[in-house]
Amino acid sequence: MVAQKNLCVLILAAGKGTRMKSSLPKPLHPVCGLPMIAHSLRAAQTLHPGAICVVVGHEAPRVMDEIKQNLSAWGITAPIVFAEQKELNGSAGAVRAALPLVEKFKTVMVLNGDAPLVRGETLQQMHGAFEQGHAQALVWGVQVPDPHGYGRILRNPEGGFERIVEESETDETTRTISEVNGGMYVFDVKALAGALALLTPQGPKHEFYLTDTLSLIQEAQGLALVFPCADYKQALGVNSRADLAVAEGILRARINQKLMENGVRLVRPEETYIDEDVQIGADSSVCPGSYILGKTTLGTHCQLEGGVSIYNCTIGNNVKIKYGSYLENSVIEDGCEVGPYAHLRPGSTLKAKAKVGNFCEVKNSVIGEGSKVNHLTYIGDTDMGPGVNIGAGTITCNYDGQKKHRTVIGAHCFVGSNVNFVAPVEIQPYSKIGAGSTITKQVPEGSLAIARARQVVLENKGVKKHD
């Protein structure tokens, strides 16, 4: 799309979100792995505007810091500026707070920071309708199953926009109107500035309503249009925890549908939870109860059994993650197997065709190509070469109470069951470690190390015999 240098997108994110009952500012509540404000920013960026202005108010420094620190992670490259609404006195008050910035542009699109379901292509169509209609104002109109609580869009006999009737002002006729204000607008900046200057406070809270500007623009001989959108769900705002759950369900269904269209098998999509930024290759299969979160990438022909949780991992092709495994901030190369009930903690790397089995934990370690850590084992702060076999119950004792130390296990070593490696320690290639050993010193290449107490059997000592 061609850059729209004369367009500013204004995102209103100043409200308290009282009904959320949360210490977290409303725009920062996550939906499918991203804060609501990030979804709004991404949609806005598809317009290639001259700038995106975010109006902040409640906990303004916290909201601004979160946005600034994550722009790169969210993929936002458009110029971002902020305006602060000192007095939370309505949507028009928020726009007024940004007017010194907005007045540098010809056109402004106004979005909500608590409407994470709007699609970028819808905003593009909305802006196109405004331009083609040579309008001074445009409001997004949606048909909803239950219009209660929404401002109704009243049309004139010719079908054009007349005014918006708020819920408190409806009568028997207007109450039945199902076309409602979607809460997003496009304005000619000069016309908007003129209308804002004429607003008077309304309602019990004496707030300034942005909806009133449309009628004022028409009274000044400007043209106001309605942009009809068939998908009313895009306009859903989040004002409570229940709304948040609804929005997340809708967005997850979108994500899952797109993945299935691209060749991913979701055995029960309604029981599969996948974040916005996750990528999964074709012919991979995901079973119910799986959570694939953050910026996880999953290659082709992978199998995820049920109850798997994956966060911020890079996973290759032909990988099998078995039931109940938990993986975070790790790299799993082609052909690996993990689980069941394995835990890969941050900094773990499994080289190609490595196996980490049931009830094993790996942390900040490299498991070499084709190496096997099959069961009941803890491997922490370890560099393991290829072709290593780790017996059940093996533990790397990596923490001395003050510092973490590394263990090095060379290529093709064989480690018996119930071995303790007291780091820092190095086991050179092709060595064998006897079961039950506690290894505290370097083991030379090709050696057999056994470090366990001598077995003593004291027959019948202290034990009475009974006939």
Wavefront OBJ file of the C-alpha trace (Angstrom):
o trace
v 0.000 0.000 0.000
v 1.209 3.540 -0.814
v 2.323 5.615 2.185
v -0.335 8.034 3.429
v 1.862 10.905 4.592
v -1.109 13.216 5.121
v -2.815 10.701 7.408
v -2.399 10.451 11.175
v -3.851 7.506 13.075
v -4.968 8.416 16.577
v -5.301 5.564 19.093
v -7.234 6.387 22.256
v -5.652 4.563 25.189
v -6.157 6.901 28.137
v -9.015 5.278 30.077
v -8.781 3.697 33.514
v -10.557 0.470 32.622
v -12.280 0.407 36.004
v -14.366 -2.654 35.162
v -11.230 -4.707 34.498
v -10.603 -4.689 38.276
v -6.873 -4.741 37.638
v -3.696 -2.859 38.516
v -2.587 -3.349 34.903
v -3.586 -0.467 32.590
v -6.323 -1.632 30.246
v -4.377 -1.176 26.964
v -1.686 -3.522 28.280
v -3.947 -6.499 28.952
v -2.820 -9.324 26.656
v -4.883 -10.952 23.937
v -3.258 -13.965 22.269
v 0.207 -13.044 23.455
v 0.154 -9.317 22.663
v -1.176 -6.325 24.620
v -4.356 -4.864 23.174
v -2.503 -1.692 22.215
v -0.061 -3.776 20.121
v -2.948 -5.167 18.067
v -4.217 -1.628 17.454
v -0.745 -0.427 16.463
v -0.289 -3.291 14.016
v -3.644 -2.636 12.374
v -2.868 1.089 12.147
v 0.531 0.443 10.596
v -1.052 -1.296 7.591
v -2.215 2.177 6.455
v 1.415 3.393 6.268
v 0.407 6.680 7.937
v 2.606 9.711 8.423
v 2.440 9.061 12.168
v 0.578 7.070 14.807
v -0.345 9.091 17.868
v -1.260 7.252 21.068
v -3.300 9.217 23.587
v -2.388 8.123 27.109
v -3.827 9.161 30.445
v -4.235 6.651 33.255
v -0.737 5.453 34.246
v 0.648 7.256 31.213
v 4.376 6.640 31.940
v 3.816 2.906 32.317
v 1.850 2.639 29.082
v 4.367 4.742 27.139
v 7.335 2.764 28.478
v 5.725 -0.547 27.534
v 5.080 0.663 23.997
v 8.522 2.201 23.506
v 10.332 -0.892 24.793
v 8.422 -3.312 22.581
v 8.005 -1.529 19.253
v 10.671 -3.660 17.609
v 9.328 -6.908 19.085
v 5.837 -6.024 17.866
v 7.141 -5.186 14.383
v 6.095 -1.527 14.565
v 8.186 0.678 12.284
v 5.774 3.593 11.784
v 6.611 6.865 13.590
v 5.008 6.814 17.072
v 4.195 9.925 19.101
v 2.303 10.364 22.366
v -0.223 12.864 23.677
v -1.359 12.904 27.299
v -4.952 13.498 28.319
v -4.592 15.234 31.682
v -8.305 15.199 32.476
v -10.211 12.025 31.615
v -13.305 13.783 30.312
v -14.458 11.675 27.389
v -13.409 10.591 23.919
v -13.519 14.119 22.476
v -11.335 15.254 25.362
v -8.778 12.654 24.328
v -8.809 13.898 20.740
v -8.465 17.480 21.936
v -5.351 16.498 23.883
v -3.765 15.279 20.647
v -4.940 18.151 18.445
v -1.579 20.015 18.400
v -0.029 16.887 16.862
v -2.967 15.964 14.652
v -3.242 19.448 13.115
v -0.039 18.794 11.184
v -1.996 16.370 8.984
v -4.896 16.613 6.561
v -6.766 13.502 7.724
v -7.011 11.648 11.021
v -8.351 8.166 11.712
v -9.461 7.597 15.313
v -9.180 4.080 16.765
v -9.592 2.591 20.219
v -6.756 1.015 22.151
v -9.160 -1.533 23.640
v -10.469 -2.959 20.341
v -7.909 -5.643 19.435
v -10.007 -7.428 16.803
v -10.000 -4.785 14.067
v -8.292 -5.943 10.874
v -5.829 -3.845 8.930
v -7.631 -4.467 5.658
v -10.841 -3.109 7.184
v -9.080 0.125 8.135
v -7.729 0.397 4.598
v -11.230 0.019 3.185
v -12.538 2.550 5.670
v -9.928 5.125 4.696
v -10.600 4.452 1.010
v -14.347 5.053 1.485
v -13.593 8.377 3.181
v -11.318 9.516 0.372
v -13.615 8.383 -2.437
v -16.650 9.921 -0.775
v -14.923 13.336 -0.409
v -16.264 13.395 3.155
v -15.320 15.476 6.159
v -16.316 12.751 8.618
v -16.924 9.012 8.503
v -18.139 6.649 11.225
v -17.787 2.882 11.241
v -21.248 1.290 11.351
v -21.868 -2.338 12.287
v -24.990 -4.475 12.483
v -25.089 -6.243 15.857
v -27.411 -8.993 17.108
v -28.156 -7.068 20.312
v -27.770 -3.276 20.007
v -28.499 -2.594 23.681
v -25.904 -0.257 25.146
v -24.621 1.005 21.804
v -25.175 4.333 20.116
v -27.603 3.777 17.215
v -26.834 5.225 13.787
v -29.877 7.127 12.549
v -30.056 7.556 8.789
v -31.993 10.176 6.802
v -34.721 9.255 4.254
v -32.077 9.052 1.519
v -30.084 6.529 3.538
v -27.294 8.904 4.496
v -25.991 9.648 7.967
v -28.193 11.850 10.129
v -26.964 11.469 13.708
v -25.998 9.034 16.453
v -28.592 8.356 19.153
v -27.079 7.227 22.441
v -28.738 4.398 24.380
v -30.071 6.789 27.030
v -31.804 8.864 24.325
v -33.488 6.057 22.396
v -37.250 5.777 22.030
v -39.422 2.888 20.837
v -38.412 3.493 17.227
v -34.691 4.105 17.541
v -34.257 1.368 20.151
v -34.900 -1.266 17.482
v -32.163 0.019 15.140
v -29.448 -2.639 14.857
v -26.830 -0.512 13.069
v -24.621 0.916 15.775
v -21.563 3.077 16.145
v -18.451 0.897 15.866
v -16.444 3.530 17.735
v -13.923 4.296 14.982
v -13.844 7.321 12.706
v -12.074 9.223 9.941
v -12.091 13.042 9.920
v -10.892 15.943 7.885
v -8.657 17.544 10.510
v -9.831 21.130 9.936
v -13.488 20.104 10.120
v -12.819 18.103 13.271
v -10.986 20.965 14.973
v -13.891 23.300 14.244
v -16.422 20.849 15.676
v -14.354 20.148 18.795
v -14.377 23.857 19.613
v -18.202 23.822 19.677
v -18.704 20.815 21.944
v -20.416 21.119 25.300
v -20.181 18.601 28.168
v -22.839 15.916 28.190
v -24.219 13.291 30.565
v -23.866 12.830 34.313
v -20.056 12.820 34.083
v -19.996 16.049 32.009
v -17.928 14.412 29.311
v -17.212 15.545 25.762
v -18.449 12.984 23.230
v -16.655 12.547 19.929
v -19.919 11.294 18.395
v -21.356 14.832 18.665
v -18.744 16.137 16.223
v -20.362 14.325 13.286
v -23.641 16.246 13.595
v -21.746 19.505 14.101
v -19.720 18.880 10.941
v -22.923 18.288 8.978
v -24.465 21.441 10.424
v -21.425 23.300 9.062
v -22.264 21.920 5.581
v -19.737 19.121 5.776
v -20.469 15.574 4.655
v -20.590 12.712 7.160
v -20.696 9.126 5.885
v -21.254 5.698 7.388
v -18.800 2.931 6.564
v -20.790 -0.319 6.895
v -18.841 -3.363 8.075
v -20.442 -6.801 7.942
v -18.148 -8.294 10.585
v -19.374 -6.625 13.772
v -16.951 -8.640 15.913
v -14.090 -6.436 14.734
v -15.636 -3.529 16.609
v -15.949 -5.341 19.936
v -14.315 -3.369 22.709
v -12.851 -4.820 25.886
v -14.185 -3.282 29.082
v -14.185 -6.246 31.462
v -12.549 -9.604 32.072
v -15.502 -11.263 30.361
v -14.984 -9.063 27.286
v -11.301 -10.000 27.332
v -12.163 -13.706 27.241
v -14.580 -13.161 24.345
v -11.989 -11.192 22.346
v -9.340 -13.829 22.965
v -11.671 -16.598 21.840
v -12.476 -14.797 18.585
v -8.848 -14.028 17.806
v -7.712 -17.562 18.630
v -10.333 -18.935 16.254
v -8.962 -16.655 13.519
v -5.394 -17.788 14.195
v -6.361 -21.457 14.175
v -8.385 -21.094 10.974
v -5.442 -19.492 9.181
v -3.081 -22.251 10.323
v -5.435 -24.970 9.121
v -5.787 -23.217 5.776
v -1.982 -23.352 5.535
v -1.818 -27.105 6.077
v -1.545 -27.497 9.855
v -3.645 -30.208 11.497
v -5.382 -29.060 14.697
v -7.121 -32.131 16.072
v -9.570 -30.048 18.124
v -9.093 -26.357 17.261
v -11.428 -25.185 20.006
v -9.109 -26.807 22.583
v -5.858 -25.516 21.099
v -4.316 -22.224 22.222
v -1.925 -20.542 19.811
v -0.612 -16.981 20.033
v -0.655 -14.345 17.313
v 3.068 -14.513 16.474
v 3.413 -18.304 16.373
v 4.455 -19.898 13.067
v 3.791 -23.566 12.281
v 4.832 -25.437 9.150
v 2.600 -27.568 6.951
v 1.788 -31.167 7.886
v 2.460 -30.552 11.564
v -0.141 -31.900 13.970
v -1.273 -30.341 17.261
v -3.381 -32.302 19.750
v -5.909 -30.831 22.214
v -4.831 -28.963 25.315
v -1.658 -27.609 23.717
v -0.445 -24.069 24.344
v 1.941 -22.643 21.742
v 2.834 -19.167 22.881
v 5.037 -16.133 22.289
v 7.204 -16.103 19.165
v 7.460 -19.871 18.815
v 8.284 -21.268 15.378
v 7.505 -24.885 14.586
v 8.729 -26.591 11.428
v 7.020 -29.049 9.113
v 5.881 -32.600 9.962
v 6.055 -32.052 13.701
v 3.819 -33.864 16.192
v 2.593 -32.264 19.393
v 0.745 -34.579 21.732
v -1.859 -33.257 24.159
v -1.145 -31.044 27.123
v 2.054 -29.592 25.670
v 3.100 -26.028 26.559
v 5.671 -24.222 24.407
v 6.823 -20.641 24.900
v 9.269 -18.690 22.708
v 10.931 -21.765 21.221
v 12.505 -22.452 17.832
v 11.625 -25.971 16.738
v 12.840 -27.660 13.556
v 11.223 -30.228 11.279
v 10.050 -33.751 12.172
v 10.127 -33.045 15.912
v 7.917 -34.985 18.315
v 6.848 -33.352 21.584
v 5.141 -35.927 23.773
v 2.325 -35.503 26.250
v 2.619 -33.049 29.129
v 5.973 -31.501 28.207
v 6.843 -27.876 28.956
v 9.355 -26.001 26.773
v 10.462 -22.386 27.144
v 13.056 -20.232 25.371
v 14.787 -23.240 23.850
v 15.976 -24.507 20.464
v 15.025 -27.981 19.269
v 16.609 -29.076 16.014
v 15.319 -31.493 13.355
v 14.249 -34.999 14.338
v 14.313 -34.562 18.112
v 11.967 -36.201 20.610
v 10.934 -34.601 23.890
v 8.891 -36.098 26.710
v 6.485 -37.222 27.905
v 6.508 -34.875 30.892
v 9.852 -33.276 30.078
v 10.830 -29.711 30.993
v 13.175 -27.673 28.811
v 14.063 -24.499 30.671
v 15.518 -21.321 29.097
v 18.774 -21.616 27.199
v 18.426 -25.279 26.266
v 19.435 -26.542 22.830
v 18.737 -30.013 21.510
v 20.866 -30.842 18.506
v 19.440 -32.926 15.659
v 17.884 -36.280 16.626
v 18.545 -35.811 20.336
v 16.091 -37.283 22.835
v 15.004 -35.955 26.232
v 12.559 -38.356 27.805
v 10.018 -38.632 30.589
v 10.487 -36.639 33.766
v 13.730 -35.061 32.606
v 14.680 -31.428 33.135
v 17.221 -29.553 31.014
v 18.378 -26.014 31.748
v 20.870 -23.776 29.897
v 22.479 -26.791 28.278
v 23.359 -28.261 24.897
v 22.314 -31.860 24.274
v 24.476 -33.139 21.427
v 23.331 -34.627 18.140
v 21.766 -38.026 18.659
v 22.392 -37.944 22.407
v 19.837 -39.496 24.754
v 18.657 -38.282 28.144
v 15.826 -40.715 28.475
v 14.383 -40.539 31.982
v 14.401 -39.106 35.501
v 17.381 -36.818 34.953
v 18.442 -33.210 35.576
v 20.938 -31.667 33.164
v 21.845 -28.065 33.999
v 24.596 -25.778 32.669
v 26.042 -28.586 30.570
v 27.751 -28.883 27.189
v 27.133 -32.386 25.871
v 28.648 -33.788 22.710
v 27.031 -36.101 20.139
v 26.157 -39.736 20.734
v 26.044 -39.548 24.540
v 23.810 -41.862 26.587
v 22.718 -40.612 30.013
v 21.353 -43.201 32.453
v 18.293 -42.724 34.637
v 18.624 -40.596 37.737
v 21.715 -38.693 36.580
v 22.143 -35.216 38.034
v 24.529 -32.366 37.237
v 25.280 -30.628 40.524
v 25.818 -27.204 38.975
v 25.275 -24.867 41.942
v 27.676 -24.527 44.856
v 25.467 -22.181 46.853
v 26.962 -19.045 45.314
v 27.768 -19.674 41.649
v 26.657 -21.872 38.776
v 29.312 -24.072 37.168
v 29.334 -25.985 33.902
v 29.685 -29.657 33.172
v 31.278 -30.852 29.918
v 30.445 -34.326 28.642
v 32.357 -35.267 25.521
v 31.189 -37.184 22.471
v 29.999 -40.797 22.742
v 30.258 -41.056 26.503
v 28.159 -43.636 28.363
v 26.829 -42.581 31.752
v 25.320 -45.196 34.053
v 22.276 -44.655 36.252
v 22.238 -42.463 39.353
v 25.441 -40.584 38.538
v 26.191 -37.192 40.090
v 28.459 -34.756 38.219
v 29.769 -32.147 40.640
v 30.593 -29.142 38.470
v 32.904 -27.761 37.272
v 33.921 -31.069 35.772
v 34.831 -32.458 32.345
v 34.215 -35.937 30.995
v 36.300 -36.405 27.884
v 35.017 -38.308 24.813
v 34.416 -42.066 24.718
v 34.473 -42.386 28.500
v 32.206 -44.538 30.676
v 30.871 -43.669 34.100
v 29.846 -46.473 36.421
v 26.358 -46.437 37.899
v 26.009 -44.733 41.251
v 29.211 -42.703 40.875
v 29.778 -39.170 42.128
v 32.241 -37.557 39.739
v 34.253 -34.600 41.023
v 37.363 -34.743 38.821
v 38.160 -34.803 35.117
v 37.780 -38.170 33.401
v 40.344 -38.707 30.594
v 39.313 -39.787 27.127
v 38.308 -43.423 26.800
v 38.434 -44.067 30.534
v 36.122 -45.897 32.924
v 35.349 -43.912 36.063
v 33.798 -45.476 39.133
v 33.433 -43.367 42.268
v 31.245 -45.016 44.858
v 31.665 -46.333 48.360
v 32.679 -49.952 48.819
v 29.719 -52.198 49.606
v 29.866 -53.710 53.051
v 27.583 -56.585 54.066
v 27.389 -57.455 57.740
v 25.490 -60.709 57.954
v 23.041 -61.151 60.836
v 24.626 -58.395 62.942
v 22.063 -56.994 65.368
v 19.289 -59.092 63.864
v 17.520 -61.753 65.916
v 16.563 -64.978 64.250
v 13.087 -66.306 64.878
v 12.068 -69.862 64.608
l 1 2 3 4 5 6 7 8 9 10 11 12 13 14 15 16 17 18 19 20 21 22 23 24 25 26 27 28 29 30 31 32 33 34 35 36 37 38 39 40 41 42 43 44 45 46 47 48 49 50 51 52 53 54 55 56 57 58 59 60 61 62 63 64 65 66 67 68 69 70 71 72 73 74 75 76 77 78 79 80 81 82 83 84 85 86 87 88 89 90 91 92 93 94 95 96 97 98 99 100 101 102 103 104 105 106 107 108 109 110 111 112 113 114 115 116 117 118 119 120 121 122 123 124 125 126 127 128 129 130 131 132 133 134 135 136 137 138 139 140 141 142 143 144 145 146 147 148 149 150 151 152 153 154 155 156 157 158 159 160 161 162 163 164 165 166 167 168 169 170 171 172 173 174 175 176 177 178 179 180 181 182 183 184 185 186 187 188 189 190 191 192 193 194 195 196 197 198 199 200 201 202 203 204 205 206 207 208 209 210 211 212 213 214 215 216 217 218 219 220 221 222 223 224 225 226 227 228 229 230 231 232 233 234 235 236 237 238 239 240 241 242 243 244 245 246 247 248 249 250 251 252 253 254 255 256 257 258 259 260 261 262 263 264 265 266 267 268 269 270 271 272 273 274 275 276 277 278 279 280 281 282 283 284 285 286 287 288 289 290 291 292 293 294 295 296 297 298 299 300 301 302 303 304 305 306 307 308 309 310 311 312 313 314 315 316 317 318 319 320 321 322 323 324 325 326 327 328 329 330 331 332 333 334 335 336 337 338 339 340 341 342 343 344 345 346 347 348 349 350 351 352 353 354 355 356 357 358 359 360 361 362 363 364 365 366 367 368 369 370 371 372 373 374 375 376 377 378 379 380 381 382 383 384 385 386 387 388 389 390 391 392 393 394 395 396 397 398 399 400 401 402 403 404 405 406 407 408 409 410 411 412 413 414 415 416 417 418 419 420 421 422 423 424 425 426 427 428 429 430 431 432 433 434 435 436 437 438 439 440 441 442 443 444 445 446 447 448 449 450 451 452 453 454 455 456 457 458 459 460 461 462 463 464 465 466 467
